[in-house]
Amino acid sequence: MPSRLKVLLISSSATFAAVKNKKEVKTKLSKQDFDFLYDDKKGGLYFNENGADKGFGDGGIIAILKGAPDLTINNLDLT
């Protein structure tokens, strides 16, 4: 069990963007104000805790979706 447990409070107005690979997630989208970022190539789903500030803040990769399925904001239920 992890020594630190972080609880994420997610509003229903959360934003999402998908790009073709991890490099674009880290170099382009991590500097923009998206809450969730998705790597279409590898299936990595990232949480961008600090908005438009550089990096992910306390966020980062939160899941790797097996088979890298197509993912859109319509696939996410944030309620």
N, CA, C and O atoms as a Tinker XYZ file with bonds, in Angstrom:
   316  protein
     1  N      0.836000   -1.165000    0.000000    73     2
     2  CA     0.000000    0.000000    0.000000    64     1     3
     3  C      0.888000    1.238000    0.000000    63     2     4     5
     4  O      1.859000    1.294000    0.755000    81     3
     5  N      0.573000    2.237000   -0.838000    73     3     6
     6  CA     1.392000    3.438000   -0.902000    64     5     7
     7  C      1.390000    4.193000    0.417000    63     6     8     9
     8  O      0.408000    4.176000    1.159000    81     7
     9  N      2.514000    4.860000    0.697000    73     7    10
    10  CA     2.596000    5.625000    1.927000    64     9    11
    11  C      1.802000    6.924000    1.839000    63    10    12    13
    12  O      1.404000    7.477000    2.864000    81    11
    13  N      1.569000    7.414000    0.626000    73    11    14
    14  CA     0.778000    8.633000    0.439000    64    13    15
    15  C     -0.421000    8.308000   -0.440000    63    14    16    17
    16  O     -0.280000    7.697000   -1.500000    81    15
    17  N     -1.574000    8.710000   -0.003000    73    15    18
    18  CA    -2.782000    8.513000   -0.790000    64    17    19
    19  C     -3.266000    9.876000   -1.237000    63    18    20    21
    20  O     -3.491000   10.762000   -0.412000    81    19
    21  N     -3.428000   10.049000   -2.541000    73    19    22
    22  CA    -3.917000   11.318000   -3.072000    64    21    23
    23  C     -5.333000   11.122000   -3.553000    63    22    24    25
    24  O     -5.645000   10.143000   -4.231000    81    23
    25  N     -6.173000   12.044000   -3.204000    73    23    26
    26  CA    -7.551000   12.015000   -3.642000    64    25    27
    27  C     -7.733000   13.120000   -4.675000    63    26    28    29
    28  O     -7.379000   14.273000   -4.433000    81    27
    29  N     -8.284000   12.759000   -5.825000    73    27    30
    30  CA    -8.513000   13.722000   -6.887000    64    29    31
    31  C     -9.988000   14.088000   -6.922000    63    30    32    33
    32  O    -10.851000   13.218000   -7.037000    81    31
    33  N    -10.269000   15.367000   -6.824000    73    31    34
    34  CA   -11.637000   15.839000   -6.965000    64    33    35
    35  C    -11.778000   16.366000   -8.380000    63    34    36    37
    36  O    -11.096000   17.317000   -8.761000    81    35
    37  N    -12.652000   15.761000   -9.157000    73    35    38
    38  CA   -12.779000   16.087000  -10.569000    64    37    39
    39  C    -14.149000   16.699000  -10.814000    63    38    40    41
    40  O    -15.173000   16.116000  -10.460000    81    39
    41  N    -14.158000   17.863000  -11.413000    73    39    42
    42  CA   -15.437000   18.510000  -11.695000    64    41    43
    43  C    -16.018000   17.970000  -12.989000    63    42    44    45
    44  O    -15.315000   17.360000  -13.794000    81    43
    45  N    -17.288000   18.197000  -13.176000    73    43    46
    46  CA   -17.945000   17.734000  -14.404000    64    45    47
    47  C    -17.538000   18.573000  -15.609000    63    46    48    49
    48  O    -17.890000   18.237000  -16.739000    81    47
    49  N    -16.806000   19.653000  -15.388000    73    47    50
    50  CA   -16.334000   20.489000  -16.501000    64    49    51
    51  C    -14.898000   20.152000  -16.894000    63    50    52    53
    52  O    -14.221000   20.972000  -17.515000    81    51
    53  N    -14.431000   18.969000  -16.545000    73    51    54
    54  CA   -13.066000   18.551000  -16.866000    64    53    55
    55  C    -12.848000   18.551000  -18.377000    63    54    56    57
    56  O    -13.767000   18.273000  -19.148000    81    55
    57  N    -11.621000   18.867000  -18.790000    73    55    58
    58  CA   -11.285000   18.924000  -20.209000    64    57    59
    59  C    -10.387000   17.756000  -20.591000    63    58    60    61
    60  O     -9.710000   17.176000  -19.742000    81    59
    61  N    -10.389000   17.420000  -21.872000    73    59    62
    62  CA    -9.699000   16.241000  -22.371000    64    61    63
    63  C     -9.111000   16.537000  -23.749000    63    62    64    65
    64  O     -9.715000   17.246000  -24.554000    81    63
    65  N     -7.932000   15.988000  -24.008000    73    63    66
    66  CA    -7.328000   16.071000  -25.342000    64    65    67
    67  C     -6.557000   14.788000  -25.618000    63    66    68    69
    68  O     -5.951000   14.211000  -24.715000    81    67
    69  N     -6.584000   14.351000  -26.863000    73    67    70
    70  CA    -5.852000   13.154000  -27.278000    64    69    71
    71  C     -4.877000   13.532000  -28.384000    63    70    72    73
    72  O     -5.201000   14.339000  -29.255000    81    71
    73  N     -3.687000   12.951000  -28.347000    73    71    74
    74  CA    -2.673000   13.193000  -29.369000    64    73    75
    75  C     -2.069000   11.859000  -29.803000    63    74    76    77
    76  O     -2.356000   10.814000  -29.220000    81    75
    77  N     -1.234000   11.914000  -30.829000    73    75    78
    78  CA    -0.767000   10.668000  -31.439000    64    77    79
    79  C      0.308000    9.916000  -30.669000    63    78    80    81
    80  O      0.499000    8.725000  -30.912000    81    79
    81  N      1.028000   10.575000  -29.737000    73    79    82
    82  CA     2.067000    9.841000  -29.005000    64    81    83
    83  C      2.441000   10.541000  -27.700000    63    82    84    85
    84  O      2.021000   11.668000  -27.440000    81    83
    85  N      3.250000    9.840000  -26.876000    73    83    86
    86  CA     3.654000   10.338000  -25.561000    64    85    87
    87  C      4.468000   11.619000  -25.667000    63    86    88    89
    88  O      4.357000   12.489000  -24.804000    81    87
    89  N      5.278000   11.752000  -26.702000    73    87    90
    90  CA     6.087000   12.959000  -26.869000    64    89    91
    91  C      5.190000   14.190000  -26.963000    63    90    92    93
    92  O      5.481000   15.217000  -26.351000    81    91
    93  N      4.106000   14.094000  -27.723000    73    91    94
    94  CA     3.193000   15.230000  -27.839000    64    93    95
    95  C      2.464000   15.505000  -26.528000    63    94    96    97
    96  O      2.187000   16.659000  -26.203000    81    95
    97  N      2.155000   14.462000  -25.782000    73    95    98
    98  CA     1.533000   14.662000  -24.472000    64    97    99
    99  C      2.451000   15.508000  -23.605000    63    98   100   101
   100  O      2.014000   16.484000  -22.994000    81    99
   101  N      3.724000   15.132000  -23.552000    73    99   102
   102  CA     4.667000   15.805000  -22.653000    64   101   103
   103  C      5.129000   17.168000  -23.160000    63   102   104   105
   104  O      5.330000   18.078000  -22.356000    81   103
   105  N      5.302000   17.335000  -24.472000    73   103   106
   106  CA     5.856000   18.593000  -24.971000    64   105   107
   107  C      4.808000   19.627000  -25.330000    63   106   108   109
   108  O      5.057000   20.824000  -25.184000    81   107
   109  N      3.658000   19.206000  -25.789000    73   107   110
   110  CA     2.636000   20.159000  -26.221000    64   109   111
   111  C      1.512000   20.320000  -25.205000    63   110   112   113
   112  O      1.231000   21.430000  -24.751000    81   111
   113  N      0.882000   19.228000  -24.856000    73   111   114
   114  CA    -0.333000   19.331000  -24.055000    64   113   115
   115  C     -0.099000   19.567000  -22.578000    63   114   116   117
   116  O     -0.959000   20.147000  -21.915000    81   115
   117  N      1.036000   19.141000  -22.034000    73   115   118
   118  CA     1.272000   19.344000  -20.606000    64   117   119
   119  C      1.427000   20.819000  -20.257000    63   118   120   121
   120  O      1.383000   21.187000  -19.083000    81   119
   121  N      1.606000   21.658000  -21.259000    73   119   122
   122  CA     1.736000   23.107000  -21.036000    64   121   123
   123  C      0.429000   23.839000  -21.329000    63   122   124   125
   124  O      0.375000   25.067000  -21.271000    81   123
   125  N     -0.614000   23.091000  -21.640000    73   123   126
   126  CA    -1.916000   23.694000  -21.916000    64   125   127
   127  C     -2.891000   23.302000  -20.808000    63   126   128   129
   128  O     -2.618000   22.394000  -20.022000    81   127
   129  N     -4.006000   23.981000  -20.754000    73   127   130
   130  CA    -4.947000   23.783000  -19.660000    64   129   131
   131  C     -5.973000   22.687000  -19.963000    63   130   132   133
   132  O     -7.168000   22.957000  -20.084000    81   131
   133  N     -5.489000   21.446000  -20.083000    73   131   134
   134  CA    -6.351000   20.277000  -20.211000    64   133   135
   135  C     -6.212000   19.460000  -18.941000    63   134   136   137
   136  O     -5.110000   19.331000  -18.408000    81   135
   137  N     -7.308000   18.908000  -18.449000    73   135   138
   138  CA    -7.250000   18.098000  -17.228000    64   137   139
   139  C     -6.755000   16.680000  -17.491000    63   138   140   141
   140  O     -5.977000   16.130000  -16.712000    81   139
   141  N     -7.215000   16.094000  -18.600000    73   139   142
   142  CA    -6.822000   14.730000  -18.950000    64   141   143
   143  C     -6.229000   14.714000  -20.354000    63   142   144   145
   144  O     -6.742000   15.363000  -21.266000    81   143
   145  N     -5.144000   13.967000  -20.514000    73   143   146
   146  CA    -4.442000   13.851000  -21.792000    64   145   147
   147  C     -4.311000   12.378000  -22.128000    63   146   148   149
   148  O     -4.089000   11.550000  -21.243000    81   147
   149  N     -4.447000   12.049000  -23.402000    73   147   150
   150  CA    -4.407000   10.657000  -23.810000    64   149   151
   151  C     -3.435000   10.453000  -24.959000    63   150   152   153
   152  O     -3.451000   11.199000  -25.938000    81   151
   153  N     -2.592000    9.439000  -24.835000    73   151   154
   154  CA    -1.623000    9.036000  -25.852000    64   153   155
   155  C     -2.270000    7.945000  -26.706000    63   154   156   157
   156  O     -2.374000    6.794000  -26.281000    81   155
   157  N     -2.705000    8.317000  -27.918000    73   155   158
   158  CA    -3.388000    7.372000  -28.811000    64   157   159
   159  C     -2.533000    6.163000  -29.175000    63   158   160   161
   160  O     -3.074000    5.080000  -29.398000    81   159
   161  N     -1.225000    6.320000  -29.239000    73   159   162
   162  CA    -0.348000    5.243000  -29.682000    64   161   163
   163  C     -0.180000    4.153000  -28.620000    63   162   164   165
   164  O     -0.276000    2.965000  -28.931000    81   163
   165  N      0.071000    4.549000  -27.375000    73   163   166
   166  CA     0.370000    3.587000  -26.307000    64   165   167
   167  C     -0.757000    3.396000  -25.302000    63   166   168   169
   168  O     -0.695000    2.488000  -24.473000    81   167
   169  N     -1.803000    4.250000  -25.361000    73   167   170
   170  CA    -2.920000    4.105000  -24.436000    64   169   171
   171  C     -2.706000    4.720000  -23.075000    63   170   172   173
   172  O     -3.418000    4.382000  -22.130000    81   171
   173  N     -1.735000    5.621000  -22.947000    73   171   174
   174  CA    -1.476000    6.268000  -21.658000    64   173   175
   175  C     -2.466000    7.392000  -21.387000    63   174   176   177
   176  O     -2.646000    8.282000  -22.218000    81   175
   177  N     -3.107000    7.349000  -20.222000    73   175   178
   178  CA    -4.026000    8.391000  -19.798000    64   177   179
   179  C     -3.352000    9.163000  -18.673000    63   178   180   181
   180  O     -2.942000    8.578000  -17.670000    81   179
   181  N     -3.239000   10.472000  -18.839000    73   179   182
   182  CA    -2.524000   11.340000  -17.899000    64   181   183
   183  C     -3.488000   12.321000  -17.246000    63   182   184   185
   184  O     -4.457000   12.761000  -17.865000    81   183
   185  N     -3.214000   12.656000  -15.991000    73   183   186
   186  CA    -3.943000   13.703000  -15.291000    64   185   187
   187  C     -3.010000   14.890000  -15.168000    63   186   188   189
   188  O     -1.896000   14.752000  -14.661000    81   187
   189  N     -3.446000   16.058000  -15.624000    73   187   190
   190  CA    -2.651000   17.277000  -15.604000    64   189   191
   191  C     -3.147000   18.153000  -14.458000    63   190   192   193
   192  O     -4.013000   19.006000  -14.652000    81   191
   193  N     -2.601000   17.941000  -13.278000    73   191   194
   194  CA    -3.068000   18.594000  -12.057000    64   193   195
   195  C     -2.879000   20.099000  -12.058000    63   194   196   197
   196  O     -3.680000   20.816000  -11.459000    81   195
   197  N     -1.850000   20.593000  -12.709000    73   195   198
   198  CA    -1.532000   22.012000  -12.583000    64   197   199
   199  C     -1.925000   22.873000  -13.792000    63   198   200   201
   200  O     -1.366000   23.953000  -13.985000    81   199
   201  N     -2.854000   22.417000  -14.582000    73   199   202
   202  CA    -3.371000   23.245000  -15.678000    64   201   203
   203  C     -2.309000   23.608000  -16.695000    63   202   204   205
   204  O     -1.598000   22.734000  -17.192000    81   203
   205  N     -2.194000   24.893000  -17.012000    73   203   206
   206  CA    -1.296000   25.352000  -18.066000    64   205   207
   207  C      0.155000   25.506000  -17.613000    63   206   208   209
   208  O      1.022000   25.802000  -18.435000    81   207
   209  N      0.435000   25.314000  -16.333000    73   207   210
   210  CA     1.825000   25.375000  -15.880000    64   209   211
   211  C      2.596000   24.196000  -16.464000    63   210   212   213
   212  O      2.009000   23.169000  -16.802000    81   211
   213  N      3.917000   24.349000  -16.581000    73   211   214
   214  CA     4.770000   23.306000  -17.155000    64   213   215
   215  C      4.680000   22.014000  -16.349000    63   214   216   217
   216  O      4.662000   22.034000  -15.118000    81   215
   217  N      4.624000   20.896000  -17.062000    73   215   218
   218  CA     4.579000   19.593000  -16.405000    64   217   219
   219  C      3.171000   19.212000  -15.989000    63   218   220   221
   220  O      2.195000   19.804000  -16.450000    81   219
   221  N      3.069000   18.207000  -15.104000    73   219   222
   222  CA     1.775000   17.703000  -14.665000    64   221   223
   223  C      1.462000   18.037000  -13.213000    63   222   224   225
   224  O      0.424000   17.613000  -12.705000    81   223
   225  N      2.320000   18.779000  -12.535000    73   223   226
   226  CA     2.108000   19.044000  -11.113000    64   225   227
   227  C      2.143000   17.731000  -10.344000    63   226   228   229
   228  O      3.064000   16.934000  -10.523000    81   227
   229  N      1.151000   17.499000   -9.490000    73   227   230
   230  CA     1.058000   16.239000   -8.738000    64   229   231
   231  C      0.383000   15.148000   -9.551000    63   230   232   233
   232  O      0.165000   14.045000   -9.049000    81   231
   233  N      0.048000   15.443000  -10.803000    73   231   234
   234  CA    -0.589000   14.463000  -11.688000    64   233   235
   235  C      0.451000   13.577000  -12.353000    63   234   236   237
   236  O      1.518000   13.322000  -11.795000    81   235
   237  N      0.131000   13.117000  -13.538000    73   235   238
   238  CA     1.003000   12.227000  -14.299000    64   237   239
   239  C      0.169000   11.099000  -14.855000    63   238   240   241
   240  O     -1.054000   11.200000  -14.943000    81   239
   241  N      0.833000   10.028000  -15.227000    73   239   242
   242  CA     0.102000    8.916000  -15.820000    64   241   243
   243  C     -0.774000    8.240000  -14.757000    63   242   244   245
   244  O     -0.315000    7.928000  -13.659000    81   243
   245  N     -2.040000    8.024000  -15.112000    73   243   246
   246  CA    -2.963000    7.410000  -14.153000    64   245   247
   247  C     -3.460000    6.049000  -14.637000    63   246   248   249
   248  O     -3.994000    5.265000  -13.852000    81   247
   249  N     -3.282000    5.766000  -15.939000    73   247   250
   250  CA    -3.711000    4.460000  -16.461000    64   249   251
   251  C     -3.059000    4.215000  -17.812000    63   250   252   253
   252  O     -2.726000    5.152000  -18.538000    81   251
   253  N     -2.885000    2.950000  -18.135000    73   251   254
   254  CA    -2.478000    2.537000  -19.478000    64   253   255
   255  C     -3.577000    1.609000  -19.966000    63   254   256   257
   256  O     -3.790000    0.529000  -19.414000    81   255
   257  N     -4.272000    2.046000  -21.010000    73   255   258
   258  CA    -5.403000    1.280000  -21.530000    64   257   259
   259  C     -4.903000    0.256000  -22.534000    63   258   260   261
   260  O     -4.370000    0.612000  -23.585000    81   259
   261  N     -5.076000   -1.004000  -22.209000    73   259   262
   262  CA    -4.598000   -2.114000  -23.028000    64   261   263
   263  C     -5.162000   -2.033000  -24.448000    63   262   264   265
   264  O     -6.370000   -1.898000  -24.646000    81   263
   265  N     -4.270000   -2.119000  -25.423000    73   263   266
   266  CA    -4.678000   -2.064000  -26.826000    64   265   267
   267  C     -4.837000   -0.654000  -27.359000    63   266   268   269
   268  O     -5.177000   -0.475000  -28.529000    81   267
   269  N     -4.599000    0.350000  -26.528000    73   267   270
   270  CA    -4.716000    1.762000  -26.917000    64   269   271
   271  C     -6.002000    2.037000  -27.697000    63   270   272   273
   272  O     -5.950000    2.458000  -28.853000    81   271
   273  N     -7.156000    1.801000  -27.067000    73   271   274
   274  CA    -8.417000    2.029000  -27.771000    64   273   275
   275  C     -8.631000    3.510000  -28.087000    63   274   276   277
   276  O     -8.041000    4.383000  -27.451000    81   275
   277  N     -9.476000    3.775000  -29.071000    73   275   278
   278  CA    -9.845000    5.161000  -29.342000    64   277   279
   279  C    -10.562000    5.689000  -28.107000    63   278   280   281
   280  O    -11.450000    5.030000  -27.567000    81   279
   281  N    -10.175000    6.872000  -27.667000    73   279   282
   282  CA   -10.763000    7.444000  -26.469000    64   281   283
   283  C    -11.127000    8.887000  -26.749000    63   282   284   285
   284  O    -10.326000    9.642000  -27.300000    81   283
   285  N    -12.330000    9.268000  -26.372000    73   283   286
   286  CA   -12.781000   10.651000  -26.500000    64   285   287
   287  C    -13.384000   11.083000  -25.170000    63   286   288   289
   288  O    -13.552000   10.263000  -24.267000    81   287
   289  N    -13.702000   12.340000  -25.049000    73   287   290
   290  CA   -14.334000   12.846000  -23.814000    64   289   291
   291  C    -15.654000   12.128000  -23.570000    63   290   292   293
   292  O    -16.089000   12.002000  -22.425000    81   291
   293  N    -16.294000   11.658000  -24.632000    73   291   294
   294  CA   -17.571000   10.950000  -24.478000    64   293   295
   295  C    -17.409000    9.587000  -23.809000    63   294   296   297
   296  O    -18.388000    9.024000  -23.319000    81   295
   297  N    -16.178000    9.045000  -23.780000    73   295   298
   298  CA   -15.923000    7.765000  -23.123000    64   297   299
   299  C    -15.698000    7.924000  -21.623000    63   298   300   301
   300  O    -15.706000    6.938000  -20.886000    81   299
   301  N    -15.498000    9.150000  -21.170000    73   299   302
   302  CA   -15.172000    9.386000  -19.769000    64   301   303
   303  C    -16.406000    9.888000  -19.027000    63   302   304   305
   304  O    -17.055000   10.836000  -19.468000    81   303
   305  N    -16.725000    9.263000  -17.920000    73   303   306
   306  CA   -17.833000    9.700000  -17.079000    64   305   307
   307  C    -17.223000   10.296000  -15.827000    63   306   308   309
   308  O    -16.718000    9.570000  -14.971000    81   307
   309  N    -17.268000   11.605000  -15.717000    73   307   310
   310  CA   -16.604000   12.291000  -14.624000    64   309   311
   311  C    -17.589000   12.787000  -13.569000    63   310   312   313
   312  O    -17.354000   13.800000  -12.909000    81   311
   313  N    -18.681000   12.067000  -13.423000    73   311   314
   314  CA   -19.667000   12.480000  -12.425000    64   313   315
   315  C    -19.497000   11.728000  -11.144000    63   314   316
   316  O    -20.247000   11.951000  -10.193000    81   315
